[in-house]
Amino acid sequence: MLVKGLLPLLALVKIAVSLPAAPVPPSEGLRLVKFSEDDEGTWVTEDQKFDLFISKKINFVDVTDTWQLEEFGATTGSSLEARQISFPSGPTHQSQANPLIAVAGKSNPQSWTNTFTSYNNRYYRSTTGVTSATWLYNTIKNIGAANSAITVTQYSHSASGFSQQSVIAKIPGTSSATVVIGAHLDSVGTTTSGRAPGADDNNSGTVTILEAFRVLANAKFAPTNTLEFHWYAGEEGGLLGSRAIFNSYASAGRNIKAVLVQDMTGYSPNNVIAVYTDYVSTALTNFIKTIVPVYTSLPVITDVCGYGCSDHASANSAGYPASFVTEDTFDDSSPYIHSASDTVSTLDFDHILEHIKLTIGFAVEASYF
């Protein structure tokens, strides 16, 4: 999860991005990053991006290869408004969701966590960033094999200059309209090569949606809307994986009815589920708030996290109804993230299980949006 911070004063090249013209870097190898919706953009090297922003936990979005996303989003958003997309006032499919929730557990998430956090780091430009993502892909593919209708694919980001791949698992519905459930798979530490187990950020979100996917796959759940589970590469590099995917979807005119992103689900001193209210769909967020007390035993609270704080922002930029759920308030989330101290010992798997229950409940409910 990216965290809020102040934009440092930079003696760097600025550019006004005038869509739809592609921005041209003043020299080879630079990346265009933004710190707000109205920011014109700043060209930086990869080293500067890490040293000035990632290592200092400053929110930013890398728009170099997805500069047209916001324009697609304006079109998509207008289309959504024209279709008058709305969401139910509350849950109505508990009879289907509750038996599925009953078979969810902690043992698989704990086992996956032990493996996923054993890699030195999952930084999107590192060797172990690639091998850890490949392990995750193979794990998801093996789980998906329980239902022959499921497809599991890797999404390449080689065009953006890094080898870590995102993973997409699709449970086809009777409709091509799609609901997306996502979490980022990468981690980052204090250096690009340093130890970054990323147990909470974001192994916890990764295994949360993976256990929900396992339950649905084993049950051969047959949704009306198509369900896609996304594990995004390169979130810590400026939402790279999710922006690429939603840019592709918006360009292709994909009908994405709802997006739920979870980033950090395993550390909650207040023992709550936090639903964030900025850079999201208010209508979808209100629906999420109604299902938390139905499908979990925890109270729901709200907070904001600012521009570009996680992958829901990419869906929102694309004009798709997005929502964002995490472990606690912004100020009370894990203090160990982006360091070697973000270890398994800091996780509360009972809390992760509550997020798993919410994910399953949402998947079933959203199947009928």
N, C-alpha and C positions, 0 to 999 in steps of 0.2 A: 504494500500500500504506500502510495506517495503521501507525503505530509506537507502541511502548509508551511510557507516561509515567505520571507521578503525577497523581492528581486534585487540581486546585487547590482552595484554600479559597474557597468562593463564598458570598456573601450573597445567595442567590437562592432562589426559591420551590421548595420540595420537595413531592413528592406521592407517596403510596403508591399504586401502580397495582394495583388489585384487579380482576383479570380474572374474568368477561368484561366488566365494565362499562367503557365507553370513558372514558379520562381526559379531564377537562375543563380546558382551560387557564385560569389565573386572569385572563388578559387576551388579547385577540386577537393573533395573529401569533407566539405563542410555540411553541417546539419542545421536545419531551420527549426528553431524551438520558439514556443509561445508560452506566455505566463498568464494570459487572460484572453477572453474572447476578442477584445478590441486591440490587443497587442499586434503590432505590425510584424513582429518576428525578429529574431536575432540569429545570425549565422555563427556557429561555433564548431570547433573540432570535436571529435569523439572524446578526446582527453579533457577538453574544457567542459563538455557536457557532464562528464563524471565528476570532475574535481569541483566545479562551481555549483552544480545543482544536485546530482544524485547523492554525492557524499554528504551534502549539507541538508538533505531531506527537504528540498524545495520543489513544490509542485511545478510541473511543466508538461507540455505536450510537444512531441516531435512530429511536425507536420510535413517534413521534407518530401515524403513519397505519397502523402494523402492530403495534399493541399486543397483538393477539390471536394473533400468530404463535407464541409460545411455548406457548400453550394448544393450538393446532392441533398443534404439535410433540409435545406430550405424548401426544395421541391417535394421531398418526402413528407415533410411536416404539413405542407399545404394539402397534400393528398390525404393525409390522415385526418386533417380537420374536415375536409370535404366528405370523408366517409363517416365522420362523426363517431369515431371509435370511442367506446365507453367500456367500463368494467363493472362487474357485479357489485352490489352493495355489501356483499359478504359471502362467505363460503357456502356452497350448496351440495358438495359432493363428498361429505364426510364418510358416507357408507362405502365408498370406493377407496378413499385415501387411508382411513384408519387401519384396515387390515394390512396394507402395505407398510405403513409406519410401524406396525407391531413387530415386523421382522427385521427392522433396521437395528444395527448394533454398533458397538465400539471396537470389537476385536479386529475387524478388517481395517478400519481407519488407523488403529494403533500399529498394526503390522505394516501397512503402507507407509506410515509416517517414519517408522524406523529405517526403512529403506530409502525413502525420498530425502530424508535429512542427512543420510550418511555420505552423500556426495559432498565434495569440498565446498562447492557452491553451485547455484543454478543460474549464475549470471548469464545473460542472453548471448554474450560474445565469448564465453569461455568453453573449453572442451567439455567440462562436466555439465555445463548448461545444456549442451547437445545430448550427452549420454543420459542425463537424468530425464530429459524430455522424451527420449527414445524409450527408456524404461517405462515411463508413464504411458506412452502410446501402446506399447505391447501389453501392458496391464489392462488398459481400457479395451483393447481389441479382444483379449481373452475373456473379459467379463461380457462383452457384447455378443460373444459367440453363443451365449445361452438363448438368444433369439435371432433366428436366421434373417429376420427382416432388418436388423440393425446394421448400419454401416459405420465404420470407424476409419477416418482418414487423417493424414497429416497435412498441414497447411504451411507451405514453404514461404519463407521471408527472405530468400536469397536476393531478391530485387532490392531489398533494403540493406544488404550487405552483412547479414548475420545468418548463422546456420541453425540456430535453435528454431524448432518448428512448433506451431500451435497444433492442437488436436481437436477434431470435431467428431462427435458421435451423434448419429441421427437415428431417432425412432420414428419411422414414417407414420403419418396419420392418414385419414381418409381425405384430408384437405392439405394442400400445399402451404397454406398459411402456417407460419412457424412461430413457436415460442422458444426463446433462447435462455438457457441457464448457464452462467459462466463464472469462471474464476481464473486468476492468472497463476501460471506454474513456475515462474522464475523467482529468484531471490537475489539479494545484493548485500554486500558487506561494506566495510570501510575502505577496501581497495578492490580493484577488479579481479584480483587473484586470491584475495583473502578468504578465510573461512566464513561461510554464510549459510548455516543450516536452514534458515527460513522456516522454522517449525510453525510459527504462527503466520508469518508473512511470506508466502501464502500457502504453505503446505496445508494449513488448516482448512482454508477454503477449497483447495484442491481435493482433499479427501472427503470433505463434506458433500460436494456434488458427486464425487465418485461413488460413495456409498448409496446415495439416492439413485444414481444410475444403475448400480448393481441390483438394487431391489426391484426397480422397474424392469430391467432386463430379465431377471430370473422369473418374474411374474408374467413375462410376455405381455406387458401392458400395451394395449392397443389404443392410442389416443385418437381423438378427432383431429385436432391440430397437430401438425408435425412438431415433435420435440427435438431440439438440438442442445447437446451439452458441449460447451466450449471450454477448453483450457488454453489460455492465451500466453504466448511467448512475449518476451520483451516489454512487459508492463513497466518495469522499473526504468526502462530506457525512454519513456515518454509515451506509454500506451501503444507501442508499436504494433503488437500482434492484433489487438482488438480493432485498432483503427484500420489496419489493412483489410481485415475480414469485413467489417461493416462498410467500408468504402466499396469493396467488391459487391456486397449485397445491395447497397443503394444504387450502384451503377447498373446492376442487373435488374433493378426494379423488384427485388424480393419483398414479399409481403410478410414483414416481421411484426407480429401482433403485440409482443411483450418481451422484455428482457429483464432478467433478474441476475445481478452480479453480487457475489459475496467475496469479500476480501478481509481475511482475519476473523476467525470464528472461535478461537480457542483460549482467549484470555479475557475474563470479564469480572473485575472486582465488584461490580454492582449487580452481577448475575441478571443481566437483561439481554434483550435483543434490540439493537439500535437500527432504526430505519432512517436513512438520510434523505433530506428534503431539498437539496440544491442540485441542479443539473440532472433532474429526473422528471418523469411524468407525474404530475400531482395526482391524477386520477388513479394510475396504477399504484402509486405509493400509498394512497388511501386504502386501496384494496388490500395491499400487503399488511397494513396495520390491522385490518379486521381479521386476518387469518392467523396472526401470531398467537393470540390468546386461545384460539381454537385448536391449533395443531401443536403448540408447545406449552410448557408449564411456566414460561417466563413472561414477565411484563414487557411491553414494548415502550421504547422511548424514541425520541427523535433528536437529530443533530444535523449539522452541516459540516462539509469538509473542504469546500473551495474548488477552484478550477482544476480540472485534470487530476483529481485525487485517485481515481481508479477507473476501471474499464467501462463502467456504466456511462462515463462521459463520452466515450466513443459512439455508443449506440445513440445517445442523446444528440450528439452532433450530426449523426446520420438522419435524424428526424424520427427515430423509432422510440416508442414508449419504453423508457428505461426506469429501473429501480435499483437501489443499492442498500444492502443489508450487511451489517458487521457486528462485532462482538460487544461494543460498548460505546459510550460517548467518545468523541475525538480525544478529549483530554485524558480519558481513563483507559484508552486502548494500550496495548502492550508497549512498555518502555524499552523492550529488548530488540525491537525490529532493526534491520539493517546493521546487524552486528553478529559477532560470533556467539553472543549470549542468547540468541533466539533459538533455544533448544527445546527438545521434547519435554524436559523437566518443567518447563513453564506452562505447559498446555493443560487445560481442563477438558478431558474427553467427554465428561457429562455435558458440558456446555456445547461442545461440537455436536453431540448427539441431538441436542435441541435444534440446532441449525439444520441437521439432516432431516429431522421431522418436518421442519418448515419447508424445506426444499421439496420433499415428497408431496406434501399437501399442496404447495404451489403448483407443482407439475401436473397433478391431477386436476386441480381447479382450472388451470390455464389451458388444459386440453380442450376445454369447452368454451373458451372466450369467443 
